[in-house]
Amino acid sequence: MFRNYFKIAWRSLWKNKLQTGINLLGLAVGTVCCLSILTYAVAQFGYDQQFEDSSSLYRLKTIINENDNGNPSAGTSPPIAFAMKEDFPEVAEVCRIVYFGEGNESLLRVTDSDESYYESRGYLADSTFFNLFNYPFIEGKPEGALNTPNSIVLSETLAKKLFGTKKALNKTLVLGSGEEEQTLRIKGVFKDDFGKTHLNPNYILTMNSGGTGERVMEIQNFATQNFVLTYLKLAPGADAGALESKLPEFLQRHGAKDLAAVGFSKSLFLQKLTDIHLYSKGIRNQIDKVSDINYLYMLLILALFIQLVACINFINLSTARANKRAKEIGVRKAIGADRGTLVRQFLGESILLSLFASVISIPLTALSLPFLNKLTEGNIGYLALFDWKILVALLTLGILTGFIAGLYPAIILSAIKPVKVLKGSISLNLGSGNLRKVLVVFQFIVSIGLISSVIIITQQVKHSQKMDMGFNKDNLIAVRLGTQEVSENFNAIKSNFETVNGVTEVSGSNHYPSEFILGDLGLTLPGGNPADQTLVHYDGVSPNYLKTVGTSLLTGRTLRTNDSIQVLVNKATIDAFNIPLDRAVGSKLIQTYEGEVDEFEIVGVTDNYHFASLKKEIAPMLLFNETQPGWIILKAETQQYEALLNNLETSWKTINPNTPFVYTFVDKEVEKLYAEEKRLGKISVVFTSLAILISCLGLFGLISFVAEQKKKEIGIRKVLGASVQNVVRLLTKDFLKLVGIAFLIASPIAWYGMNKWLQDFPYRISIEWWVFLIAGVVALIITLLTVSFQAIKAAITNPVKSLRTE
């Protein structure tokens, strides 16, 4: 029986090649969209599950309630970890990590080699690191690898870069240079393709070393220095919720005095290791790039809508061709086929077509993977398409799509009366069905909503791109100094760079413009309560920094080479302290920390400028005179950047022959501040275009249906003198009404959704009414172009052909 159904379904699909092709194209495009989004979404799940006892691993997060507006941070104070292990039997093991971030690369070289490299993703970790995270080793053993002072373990990738095919175990590396130089012994090499994880170290240096590790182990303050990432492994049977409820009392017991001294309150919370990648929105100081579960939900909902639009097309096209199959149905019923048999047959056809669309969507998606990876900035491989979860989801999607798309046509077609059909009298009465109108309105709602969203997202991205950053990002080059030894040569390097043709200004800074500045100070006005401090970020710059980057000085003077306690502040700082601009110069700010008092004198006020994400309001900032900065910032005026960079590198090598010349263009770094929104805009444009394409196929099917139903009416009207324009108007007016209804429904829905999205931006656009009008007009034009083709075709048909059977 099933074999018979299959044969009939195949013959019917093959007989109606045009309808089958349109249906197949619509379903295939919808399924490719779904499969692409589904593959990307699945790739974002399953992070950190490869570690043993991953369900027992947690990360601490901190909320500094008053002075940080309740924004959580992944960092905690250094002494908290081992105090928790000592106080709570529920905590089986702890590990602290200090992350040497992307903007804080370390200089590494093999001992007795002149070639050195700046390496990112360096971790400083306790010796317990591999007790929590069981990375497989290809050289050495994880047990005790970080116990010995000045020991280091490398990723397989870094080991191959430094040593090629030679063994790295027990060889030595030099970290840094000059006074900060450390000689390290390699105690192991671990595999760095060990599943999906937010922990992606290039190398791990033991905390039991000099420098930063020594300072971390000396810090005993439970309130400040929240830069350490703290991970916990709970004992078997321990309740994470019960442990978390004990943390306020724990923090009060150990840190009440410290918190009172700095004037803010603080809370600690547990976050499951396996939740970090998807549930860390708004958490600062992440160790690696994370995703957002709400972003994935949005993409999955978009995929669902596109697939529903494809299903609607199938329904419309199938009902449009109903009369073509009426005689077949009548004959089958006359020889004994019941309605259930026919329903199964038509469902079989739709499911077969849907499954075929699912099959061909795999190679189509594989071909589009490079584009998809570029669009989403993902790294999805071809094998991901054959993951059993993806294949099961694709099979389920194919069957469900076929069932949903084919159910309504199956019910309608199987209801045809054989007597009327065989007499030549067919009246399916589908043209005025309310369900058809609802489906069409839904298509238009999706199209208008997506078009509106794309316009608003594009506006916000352009607004971010054109927004005044408070500095001139164009033609700014930041050259990394990187080590203490190189920073000591700042004046010599600066003098050399000033002689390079094309360079107009040179200055120094500890952070290049737009780089996030983590460091902050708790400050008060003179005579203020030390417990009521305001957090002010700080950065060290050379005296001519403002001129180089193009930041305006509102009042006062710039820094001088002999300044010590003299500082510049931005306008946000004097606003935070309620200091009038005309009285700012000469005002004092006080830092009180552990009984010591430091005084800063304001000598100038700069305009506000962005040094963090555009989703954050500009915070107070203090600039002090820095003689040994971490970056050289230079302004260039040239069209020959390749020659300029070569000349700069040559100049660099005359002073720092063994240190790499590393630079970045500031405008490229600024683009990263709104990269997420830009990526969302591109994704929206692509999938909106595909949704509109599918909708156009559906409209083509609908006008075919209407023209089929009204062909005799059209013939009579033409015989009576109706013009082509009159016939086209007759066929299109109902669609225009449906576009109007969809416009009225889609506009408030799109406004609400995009208004919620824009709330993440302190510097956001206002949603204008004309955005929705444009979306409606675009939908209207697309409708007219799609419908008019078939309408004109029906209008110019010879009426004799439609009336000769009467």
Long-range contacts (C-beta under 8 A, 24 or more apart in sequence): 5-344, 5-345, 5-348, 6-348, 6-352, 8-345, 8-349, 9-345, 9-348, 9-349, 9-352, 10-352, 12-325, 12-349, 13-349, 13-352, 13-353, 16-321, 16-324, 19-317, 19-318, 19-320, 19-321, 20-353, 22-313, 22-317, 22-697, 22-700, 22-701, 23-313, 23-314, 23-317, 23-318, 23-353, 24-353, 24-356, 24-357, 24-360, 25-697, 26-310, 26-313, 26-314, 26-317, 26-694, 26-697, 26-698, 27-310, 27-313, 27-314, 27-353, 27-354, 27-357, 27-401, 27-405, 28-357, 28-360, 28-361, 28-364, 29-310, 29-690, 29-693, 29-694, 30-306, 30-307, 30-309, 30-310, 30-311, 30-357, 30-401, 30-694, 31-307, 31-310, 31-354, 31-357, 31-358, 31-361, 31-394, 31-397, 31-398, 31-401, 32-361, 32-364, 32-365, 32-368, 33-303, 33-306, 33-307, 33-687, 33-690, 33-691, 34-303, 34-304, 34-306, 34-307, 34-397, 35-361, 35-362, 35-365, 35-385, 35-390, 35-394, 35-397, 36-365, 36-368, 36-372, 37-299, 37-300, 37-302, 37-303, 37-687, 38-300, 38-303, 38-390, 38-393, 38-394, 39-365, 39-372, 39-380, 39-384, 39-385, 39-390, 40-299, 40-372, 40-376, 40-378, 40-380, 41-296, 41-299, 41-300, 42-384, 42-387, 42-389, 42-390, 42-393, 43-196, 43-378, 43-380, 43-384, 44-277, 44-278, 44-291, 44-296, 45-278, 46-195, 46-196, 47-196, 47-197, 47-198, 47-274, 47-276, 47-277, 47-278, 48-195, 48-196, 48-197, 48-198, 48-199, 48-273, 48-274, 48-276, 48-277, 49-195, 49-274, 50-194, 50-195, 50-196, 50-197, 51-132, 51-133, 51-134, 51-197, 51-273, 52-134, 53-233, 54-273, 54-274, 55-272, 55-274, 56-92, 56-233, 56-234, 56-235, 56-236, 56-238, 57-132, 57-231, 57-232, 57-233, 57-234, 57-272, 57-273, 57-274, 58-231, 58-232, 58-233, 58-234, 58-240, 58-270, 58-271, 58-272, 58-273, 59-229, 59-230, 59-231, 59-232, 59-270, 59-271, 59-273, 59-276, 60-230, 60-231, 60-232, 60-268, 60-269, 60-270, 60-271, 61-268, 61-269, 61-270, 61-271, 61-283, 62-226, 62-266, 62-267, 62-268, 62-269, 63-266, 63-267, 63-269, 64-226, 64-264, 64-265, 64-266, 65-264, 65-265, 65-266, 65-267, 66-263, 66-264, 66-265, 67-263, 67-264, 67-522, 67-533, 67-534, 67-535, 68-264, 68-535, 71-282, 71-284, 72-269, 72-282, 72-283, 72-284, 73-226, 73-283, 73-284, 73-285, 74-229, 74-280, 74-283, 74-284, 74-285, 74-286, 74-287, 75-226, 75-227, 75-228, 75-229, 75-284, 75-285, 76-226, 76-228, 76-229, 76-230, 76-268, 77-219, 77-221, 77-222, 77-223, 77-224, 77-225, 77-226, 77-228, 77-255, 78-216, 78-217, 78-219, 78-225, 78-228, 79-219, 79-220, 79-221, 79-222, 79-254, 80-222, 80-230, 80-251, 80-254, 80-268, 81-126, 81-228, 81-230, 81-232, 83-222, 83-250, 83-254, 84-232, 84-250, 87-250, 88-243, 88-246, 88-250, 89-235, 90-234, 90-235, 90-238, 90-239, 90-242, 90-243, 91-232, 91-233, 91-234, 91-235, 91-238, 91-243, 92-233, 92-234, 92-235, 92-238, 93-128, 93-131, 93-132, 93-232, 93-233, 94-126, 94-128, 94-230, 94-231, 94-232, 94-233, 95-125, 95-126, 95-128, 95-129, 95-131, 95-132, 95-133, 95-230, 95-231, 96-125, 96-126, 96-207, 96-216, 96-228, 96-229, 96-230, 96-231, 97-123, 97-124, 97-125, 97-126, 97-129, 97-228, 97-229, 97-231, 97-287, 98-123, 98-124, 98-125, 98-207, 98-212, 98-213, 98-216, 98-227, 98-228, 98-229, 99-123, 99-124, 99-229, 99-287, 100-124, 103-511, 103-515, 103-516, 105-480, 105-482, 105-662, 106-175, 106-176, 107-175, 107-176, 107-177, 107-482, 107-483, 107-659, 107-660, 108-162, 108-173, 108-174, 108-175, 108-203, 109-173, 109-174, 109-658, 110-162, 110-163, 110-171, 110-172, 110-173, 110-174, 111-171, 111-172, 111-173, 111-174, 111-183, 114-657, 114-658, 116-174, 116-177, 116-658, 116-659, 116-660, 117-161, 117-162, 117-660, 118-480, 118-482, 118-660, 118-662, 119-158, 119-202, 119-203, 120-202, 121-200, 121-201, 121-202, 121-203, 122-201, 122-202, 122-203, 122-204, 122-205, 123-201, 123-203, 123-204, 123-205, 124-204, 124-205, 124-206, 124-207, 124-209, 124-212, 124-213, 124-216, 125-204, 125-205, 125-206, 125-207, 126-206, 126-207, 127-206, 127-207, 127-208, 129-204, 131-233, 132-231, 132-233, 133-199, 135-190, 135-191, 135-192, 135-194, 136-190, 136-191, 136-194, 137-188, 137-189, 137-190, 137-191, 138-189, 138-190, 138-191, 139-167, 139-168, 139-169, 139-188, 139-189, 140-169, 140-186, 140-187, 140-188, 140-189, 141-188, 142-188, 142-190, 144-187, 145-187, 145-188, 146-187, 146-204, 146-206, 146-207, 146-208, 147-206, 147-208, 148-185, 148-187, 148-206, 148-208, 149-206, 149-208, 149-209, 150-182, 150-183, 150-184, 150-185, 150-206, 150-209, 150-210, 151-184, 151-185, 151-186, 151-187, 151-205, 151-206, 151-208, 151-209, 152-184, 152-185, 152-186, 152-187, 152-203, 152-204, 152-205, 152-206, 153-186, 153-187, 153-188, 153-189, 153-190, 153-203, 153-204, 154-186, 154-188, 154-189, 154-190, 154-202, 154-203, 155-189, 155-190, 155-191, 155-192, 155-201, 155-202, 155-203, 156-189, 156-190, 156-191, 156-192, 156-193, 157-192, 157-202, 158-202, 158-203, 159-186, 159-189, 175-205, 176-211, 176-483, 176-484, 177-483, 177-484, 177-485, 177-486, 177-658, 177-659, 178-483, 178-484, 178-485, 178-488, 179-484, 179-485, 180-211, 180-483, 180-484, 180-485, 181-485, 182-209, 182-210, 182-211, 184-209, 196-277, 198-276, 198-277, 198-286, 198-287, 198-288, 198-290, 199-287, 199-288, 200-288, 221-255, 221-258, 221-594, 222-251, 222-254, 222-255, 222-258, 222-259, 223-255, 223-258, 223-259, 223-261, 223-262, 223-264, 223-266, 224-258, 224-262, 224-593, 226-285, 227-285, 227-518, 229-285, 229-287, 231-273, 232-270, 240-270, 240-272, 243-270, 244-268, 244-269, 244-270, 260-531, 261-530, 261-531, 261-592, 261-593, 261-594, 262-522, 262-531, 262-533, 262-593, 263-522, 263-529, 263-530, 263-531, 263-532, 263-533, 264-522, 264-533, 285-518, 295-680, 299-683, 302-450, 302-687, 305-446, 305-691, 306-446, 306-687, 306-690, 306-691, 306-694, 307-397, 307-401, 308-442, 308-446, 309-442, 309-443, 309-446, 309-691, 309-694, 309-695, 309-698, 310-401, 310-405, 310-694, 311-401, 311-404, 311-405, 312-439, 312-440, 312-442, 312-443, 312-698, 313-694, 313-695, 313-697, 313-698, 313-701, 314-350, 314-353, 314-405, 314-406, 314-409, 315-405, 315-408, 315-409, 315-439, 316-436, 316-439, 316-440, 316-698, 316-701, 316-702, 316-705, 317-697, 317-698, 317-701, 317-704, 317-705, 318-346, 318-350, 318-405, 318-406, 318-408, 318-409, 318-413, 319-408, 319-409, 319-412, 319-428, 319-430, 319-436, 319-705, 320-701, 320-702, 320-704, 320-705, 320-708, 321-704, 321-705, 321-708, 322-409, 322-412, 322-413, 322-416, 322-428, 322-430, 323-426, 323-428, 323-708, 325-413, 326-416, 326-421, 326-426, 326-428, 327-421, 327-422, 329-413, 329-414, 329-416, 329-418, 329-421, 330-416, 330-417, 330-418, 330-420, 330-421, 330-422, 331-418, 331-422, 333-416, 333-418, 334-418, 334-422, 339-414, 339-415, 342-410, 342-413, 342-414, 343-410, 343-411, 343-414, 345-410, 346-406, 346-409, 346-410, 346-413, 346-414, 347-402, 347-403, 347-406, 347-407, 347-410, 349-406, 350-402, 350-403, 350-405, 350-406, 350-409, 350-410, 351-398, 351-399, 351-402, 351-403, 351-406, 352-402, 353-402, 354-398, 354-399, 354-401, 354-402, 354-405, 354-406, 355-395, 355-398, 355-399, 355-402, 357-398, 357-401, 358-394, 358-395, 358-397, 358-398, 358-401, 361-394, 362-394, 375-679, 375-682, 375-683, 375-686, 376-679, 376-683, 377-675, 377-679, 408-435, 424-805, 430-705, 430-709, 431-705, 431-706, 431-709, 431-710, 436-702, 437-738, 440-698, 440-702, 440-735, 440-738, 441-738, 441-741, 441-742, 441-745, 442-742, 443-695, 443-698, 443-699, 443-742, 444-695, 444-738, 444-739, 444-741, 444-742, 444-743, 444-746, 444-779, 444-783, 445-742, 445-745, 445-746, 445-749, 446-691, 446-695, 446-746, 447-688, 447-691, 447-692, 447-695, 447-742, 447-779, 447-782, 448-742, 448-743, 448-746, 448-747, 448-750, 448-772, 448-775, 448-776, 448-779, 449-746, 449-749, 449-750, 449-753, 449-775, 450-684, 450-687, 450-688, 450-691, 450-692, 451-688, 451-692, 451-774, 451-775, 451-778, 451-779, 452-746, 452-747, 452-750, 452-751, 452-754, 452-771, 452-772, 452-775, 453-684, 453-688, 453-750, 453-753, 453-754, 454-681, 454-684, 454-685, 454-688, 455-771, 455-774, 455-775, 456-750, 456-754, 456-757, 456-758, 456-765, 456-767, 456-771, 457-677, 457-680, 457-681, 457-684, 457-754, 457-757, 458-681, 458-685, 459-765, 459-771, 460-677, 460-758, 460-761, 460-764, 460-765, 461-674, 461-677, 461-678, 461-681, 463-763, 463-764, 463-765, 464-614, 464-673, 464-674, 464-677, 464-761, 464-763, 465-671, 465-674, 467-614, 467-763, 469-513, 469-514, 469-609, 469-610, 469-670, 470-551, 470-552, 470-607, 470-608, 470-609, 470-610, 470-618, 471-513, 471-549, 471-550, 471-551, 471-609, 472-549, 472-550, 473-513, 473-514, 473-666, 473-667, 473-670, 474-667, 475-635, 475-636, 475-637, 476-512, 476-513, 476-548, 476-549, 476-633, 476-634, 476-635, 476-636, 476-665, 476-666, 476-667, 477-633, 477-634, 477-636, 477-648, 477-663, 477-664, 477-665, 477-666, 478-512, 478-513, 478-631, 478-632, 478-633, 478-663, 478-664, 478-665, 478-666, 478-669, 479-631, 479-632, 479-633, 479-634, 479-648, 479-652, 479-661, 479-662, 479-663, 480-630, 480-631, 480-662, 480-663, 480-664, 481-508, 481-629, 481-630, 481-631, 481-632, 482-630, 482-659, 482-662, 483-659, 484-628, 485-659, 486-656, 486-659, 487-628, 487-629, 487-630, 488-628, 489-655, 489-656, 490-542, 490-627, 490-628, 490-629, 490-632, 492-655, 493-632, 493-651, 493-652, 493-655, 493-656, 494-542, 494-632, 496-651, 496-652, 496-654, 496-655, 497-632, 497-634, 497-648, 497-651, 499-651, 500-644, 500-647, 500-648, 500-651, 501-638, 501-644, 501-647, 502-636, 502-637, 502-638, 502-640, 502-643, 502-644, 502-647, 503-634, 503-635, 503-636, 503-644, 503-648, 504-635, 504-636, 504-637, 505-544, 505-547, 505-548, 505-634, 505-635, 506-544, 506-548, 506-632, 506-633, 506-634, 506-635, 507-541, 507-542, 507-543, 507-544, 507-545, 507-547, 507-548, 507-549, 507-632, 507-633, 507-634, 508-541, 508-542, 508-545, 508-626, 508-629, 508-631, 508-632, 508-633, 509-539, 509-540, 509-541, 509-542, 509-545, 509-626, 509-629, 509-630, 509-631, 509-633, 510-539, 510-540, 510-541, 510-626, 510-629, 510-630, 510-631, 511-539, 511-611, 511-630, 511-631, 512-631, 512-633, 512-664, 512-666, 512-669, 513-549, 513-609, 513-611, 513-633, 513-666, 513-669, 513-670, 514-610, 514-611, 514-666, 514-669, 514-670, 514-672, 514-673, 515-611, 515-669, 516-611, 516-612, 516-613, 517-611, 517-612, 517-621, 521-591, 521-622, 522-591, 522-592, 522-593, 523-589, 523-590, 523-591, 523-600, 523-622, 524-589, 524-590, 524-591, 524-592, 525-577, 525-587, 525-588, 525-589, 525-590, 526-588, 526-590, 526-599, 528-590, 530-592, 533-592, 534-576, 534-577, 534-620, 535-619, 535-620, 536-569, 536-573, 536-576, 536-589, 536-619, 536-620, 536-621, 536-622, 537-611, 537-619, 537-620, 537-621, 537-622, 538-621, 538-622, 538-623, 538-624, 539-611, 539-621, 539-622, 539-623, 539-624, 540-623, 540-624, 540-625, 540-626, 540-629, 541-623, 541-624, 541-625, 541-626, 541-629, 542-625, 542-626, 542-627, 542-629, 543-625, 545-623, 545-633, 546-606, 548-633, 548-634, 548-635, 549-609, 549-633, 549-635, 551-606, 551-607, 551-609, 552-606, 552-607, 553-604, 553-605, 553-606, 553-607, 554-581, 554-604, 554-605, 554-606, 554-607, 555-581, 555-582, 555-584, 555-585, 555-604, 555-605, 556-584, 556-585, 556-602, 556-603, 556-604, 556-605, 557-603, 557-604, 558-604, 559-603, 559-604, 559-623, 559-624, 559-625, 560-625, 561-625, 561-627, 563-603, 563-624, 563-625, 564-625, 565-598, 565-599, 565-600, 565-601, 566-600, 566-601, 566-603, 566-625, 567-600, 567-601, 567-602, 567-603, 567-622, 567-623, 567-624, 568-602, 568-603, 568-604, 568-605, 568-606, 568-622, 568-623, 569-602, 569-604, 569-605, 569-606, 569-620, 569-621, 569-622, 569-623, 570-605, 570-606, 570-607, 570-608, 570-609, 570-618, 570-620, 570-621, 571-605, 571-606, 571-607, 571-608, 572-608, 572-618, 572-619, 572-620, 572-621, 573-605, 573-620, 573-621, 573-622, 574-602, 574-605, 576-620, 581-605, 589-622, 600-624, 610-673, 613-673, 614-673, 614-674, 614-761, 614-763, 615-760, 615-761, 615-762, 616-762, 617-762, 633-666, 692-782, 695-782, 696-782, 696-786, 699-735, 699-783, 699-786, 699-787, 700-786, 700-789, 700-790, 702-735, 702-787, 703-731, 703-732, 703-735, 703-786, 703-787, 703-790, 703-791, 703-794, 704-790, 706-731, 706-734, 707-731, 707-790, 707-791, 707-793, 707-794, 710-794, 711-794, 711-797, 711-802, 712-802, 712-803, 712-806, 714-794, 714-795, 714-797, 714-799, 714-802, 715-797, 715-799, 715-800, 715-801, 715-802, 715-803, 716-799, 716-803, 718-795, 718-799, 719-799, 719-803, 724-792, 724-795, 724-796, 727-791, 727-794, 727-795, 728-788, 728-791, 728-792, 728-795, 731-787, 731-790, 731-791, 731-794, 731-795, 732-783, 732-784, 732-787, 732-788, 732-791, 735-783, 735-787, 736-780, 736-783, 739-776, 739-779, 739-780, 739-783, 742-779, 743-772, 743-775, 743-776, 743-779, 746-772, 746-775, 747-772, 747-775, 747-776, 750-775
